[in-house]
Structures are given as structure tokens and as C-alpha cells.
Amino acid sequence: MKNIKNVLVALDLSEIDTKLIEYASFLAEKLSLEKVYFVHNIKKYEISELFAEQLKDINLDGLITEEIEDKLKNHFSATSETEILISEDHYTESLINYVANKYLIDLLIVGNKDHQTGTGVIPDKLLRLMKCDILAIPKNASEKLENIWIGTDFSKESRKSLQLGRFLKDKLQAQLTAAHVFNVPIQFSPYLDKEEMLPKIEKHTREKFSKFLSKNNEDLMETRIIRGRDSSVSTRLLEESIKNEADLLVVSDKGGNIFSSLLVGSVTDELFDSDLPLPLWVCK
């Protein structure tokens, strides 16, 4: 049974921090979180030697802690316990992974990459390093979880997304939609007419979808079968979730079958790399 108790929020002192704190407060209240940790990594080696003299007598750790404390007072209203962690490490990803393991973190919250301003940038390396779930939040995300879309490819790994969906539904009474994007296998397209293949593929997909949900005791979940057409699986999944006003898109970190793939390095990686208009939850 999926459960979320301890959450880690990665802050970088940019404008997106306020949104991350507000969203963490929202989740803490709705999911009855036990503790929320806020971590910031100070990369002192990036500070020019020109300012070394001015900074030598300044308690940078203390100043940053005070800044984060002020933001928590103004933007974190949940009753969950909080703790601020300040560290100095050359590798932020390794630090976050260490903290997540040390404090038994169930979910890491990060800012979604903004290609224009560069805020909230978290390298894709986190997708491969972290053992806990990762939730990427865009700066304009709303604190609402009423309509949740779950991307699935019917693999064993994508069952984790259904488990999370069930957990969120029980906690929030949210509406769940399981979505699958299919494409005509490229290796067959030179020899078979694409339009003739589509009905057979769609029928096969519906049968697999039904068996997959039944096997996981989710027979009543709403389903969507989406034709990939000329777009990538990630693009179509995102387009349809936006079109249907989803508040959250959930995918697993890996999976795979012949008609689509949710492997890190493909769909999940592409989604994580996108400028998302809605939160993305990656299940581990």
C-alpha cells in the first residue's frame, strides 16, 4: 500500500521557492504528512574570489536559514513538523540523494525547469539517483488535486502509478483517469498498411487495458486510449491531460512494451525535461 509520510523540498533561493513551499503546505495538509524537510545547498566554490574577503566574516548558513524561515512563516500554513537543512556540497544531486536516504524520504519536491529564466533547474540525474518519488512543480501550479491523470503502458512498473492514484483518491476523493498512448510499431509500417493496422492495435490495447486494470483491482477507473499519431508519447499524454484540465500527471520511472514506453530516457525523461503547465509525479 502506497503511503507518503516524509517529504523533502529542494530550494534554490529563486522565485520558484515560494510556489514549492505553498505546494508542500497544501500536500502536508491534504495528505497528513508527518514531516517536511527543506534543503538548500550552498555552492561556495561558485562565489568569485573577488568577494571572498567580504564573505569571510558572514554567517551565510545563518542568513539563508533565516530567509527560508521567513518564507515558511508566510507560505507554509500546515501543522506538519518542518526542518530546514543547509549544506555545502559540490554536487547538489548527491546531497539531495543522501538527505533523502538519511531521513527516509517518500517524496522529493523540485521546481520544474523553466527554460527562459533557468529557475528551478534540477538535472535529470535525479531521476536515476533517487529511490523515492519525485514531484516536479511548475511556478504557476495551482494547489488543487481533483482531477488526476495516470500514464500507463500496462507494465509491472506502471502498477506503482495505480497504487499512488489509489492512495491519492482515498485521501482526496480525486477523480482518476488511466491513459495509454499507442503507436503503430515502426518495424511493421513499411510492410503493412497503417490504417488497416489501427483497429486491430486499438482492440488489442483495449483488451490489455481491461486485463491490466482488473488484475490491479481498478476495474471502475476511467480510461483513455490515445493514438500517438505523429507526436511522441510524452507530447500526446501531456496534450490530453492539459485538454482535460488535469491537476496532476502521474507516470512511473520505467516500463515498456511494443506499442509505447514509459522508460527513463524516453517518455518520463521527456516530460521531466518539459516546461510543464501542471505538476508531474514520477513514481519509483
N, C-alpha and C positions, 0 to 999 in steps of 0.2 A: 504493500500500500504506500503510495506516494505521500510524503509529508514534508513541509517546509517549516523549519524552526529558526535556524540561524542564517542571517543574510549579511553579505559583505557588499559595501558600496564603494566603488573606486572613484575617488575625487581627484581632479587635476587643477583646481582653483580657477577654472574657466567659467564662463557664464552658464554652461550646462549643469554645473553642480547643483544649482538651486532646483532645477527640474528633477534631478536624481534624488535629492533629499525629499522633495514633495512626494515623488512616486514611492519611495521607500516608506514614508509615513503612511501613505494610502494602503500599501500592501501589509504593513505591520498591523494596522487596524483591522483590515478585512480578513487577513489570514491568521490573526492572533499570534504573531511572531514572538518568540521568546527574547531574542536579542538581535540588534542591528549594529554591525561594526562599520565604521567609516575609515577608510585608509587613504593616506596620501604619501607618495614617495618624493622626497626632496633629492633632486639630482644636482648636488653642489658642484660636481665636476663640469656642469654646463655653464656655470656662472663664470664670466670672464675674470681673468686675473686682475683686470683694471679695477674691479670692485672688491677684491679680496680684503684690502685694508679697511674699507668701510664696513664690511660684514663681520670682521673678526670678533667684534665685541657685541654682536647682535645675537640674541637667542632666537634663531629662525624657527626652531621647533615650537617654541612657546608662542610666537607670533602667529604661526599657521594654525596651531591648535585653537587659539583664541578666535581667529577668523572663522574656523569651522564651527566652533561652539556658538558663535553669534548666528550663523546660518541655521543651525539646528534649533535655536530658540525661536527663530522667526518662521521656519518652514517645516519643522518636524513636530507634529502635534499628537502622535500616537503615544500610548502608555508603555510600549515595549522598552526594555532596557537598551541603552546605547553606549558605545565606547568608541573613542577616537584613537586611531593608531597612526603615528607619524614615524617614518623610517627614511633611511638614506641608503639607496642601493643603485648600482649601475644598471640593473635590469629590472624594470618595473614588473614585467610579466612573471619573472621568477619570484619576486617578492610577493605578488598577489597570490600566486600558487602556494607559496609557503604559508602565508597567513590563512588561506582557505583550508589547508590541511591541518594546521595547528588548532584552529578554532571550530573545526567540524562544520564548515560552512555548507549549507544546502543550495544556496543560490548566490551567484555573483551578479550585481547590477552594474552595468557600464553605460557610458554615453555612446549613442550611435554616432558613427563617423559623419562629420559634416565636411564635405569636400571643398566648400567655399571658404569656410573660416578655419578649418583644421581643428575645431574643438571636439573634445570627446573621443579623440583618436585612440583606439586600442588595437594593437596589432593582431592579426589573425592567429598568431602563435598561441594566444589564449585559448582558442578553440581546441587546440591539440594538447595543451598543457593541463587545463583544468579538468578535474574529475567531477565537479559539481555542475549544476545547471548554470546557464548564462542568460541573462536578460538584458538586451540592448534597448535603451530608451532614447528616442529622438527628442530634440529640445521642445517640440510642440505637442508632445503626447498629452492626452487628457487622462485624468485619474478615473477611469471607468473600465469595468470588465464585465460587460453584459453580453457581448457577442464575441465568442472565441472561435477562431478557425484553426484546425489542426491539419497540417500537411502529412500525408501518409503514402508509403509505397508498398504497404502490406508486409514489410519485412519484420523480423523479430525485434530489431532495434526500434522500429517506429511504434511498437507497443508502449514504449515509455511515454510517448506523447499522449496516448489514450489514457494512461494512468494519471498523468498530470491533469488532463482535461477532466477526468472524473473527480479528482481532488478539488479543482477549482469550481466545478459545478456544485459539489456538496457544500463548499464554503460560501460561494457567491450566488448560487442559483442562476448561473450563467447559461446562456444558450450555446450549445456546442455544434459545430459543423465539421465533419471529417471530409477533407478534399483530396482528390487524387488527380494528377495531371498525367495524361498518357500521350505518347507519340508513336508513330509508326516506326518500328525498328529500321534503322537506316540500312542495315545489311540486306534487307529484303526489297527495298524500294526500287533497285534497278531492274528487278525481275517480275515484280507483281504490281498491278495497278493499285495505287494508293487509296483511291476512293472505294474500291471493292474490298480492301482490307479493313477499312474503318469500322463497318458494322460488326465484323467478327471480333475485332480487337475490343470494341466497346462492350459487346456482350460478354466476352471473356473477363473484362475488367469488372463489370457489374457482379459477375459470379464470384470473383475473387474478393471483391469488396464485401459482399454479403457474408461470405465464409469467414473473412478476417474479423469483422465486427462481431459476428455470432460467437466465434471462438474466444473473443475477449469480453463477452457479456455486454456488448454495446449495440444490440440489435436495433434499438429505438433511436440511435443518434442520426441526425440529419446528415445526408451525404451529398457530395457534389463530384461529378466526374467531368473533368475539364480537358478538352482537346488542346494539345500543345501548339498545333499549327506550326507557324514559322518562328515562334518565340521560344525562348528557353523555358524550362520547367519553373525556375525561380521567378521569371518575369510573369508568367501566366498565373502562378499561385499568388503572387503579390497583387497583380491586377484584379483578380477576382475577389480577394479578401478586401481590398480597398473599395471595389464596386459595391460589395455587400456590407460596407460600413463596419467591418470587424474592428474590435478594440484591441485585439491581440492575435498574433500569428504564432503558432507553436510548431516546431519541427524537431526531429531527432538529429543527433550529431552524425549519424551514419545509417546506412541501409542499402537497398539496391535491388533492382530487378530489371528485366529486359525492356520494360516499357518506360521506366523513369528511374531516377536515382536521387536519394537524399544523402549522398555521401559528403563528408567534409572534403572540400576541394571542388565540389560541384554546386549543388543546389544550396545547401546550408551555407557554404562559404560565400557564394554569390549574394545571398540575402544579407549575410553579416556585413558584406562589403558595400551594400547599397545605402543610399540616403533614404532611410525608411520613414514613411509618414505615420507608422504605428509601431508599437513595441514588438520585438521579436524575442521569443523564449526558446532557447536551444536546450533540449533535454539530453542529459548524459546517461 
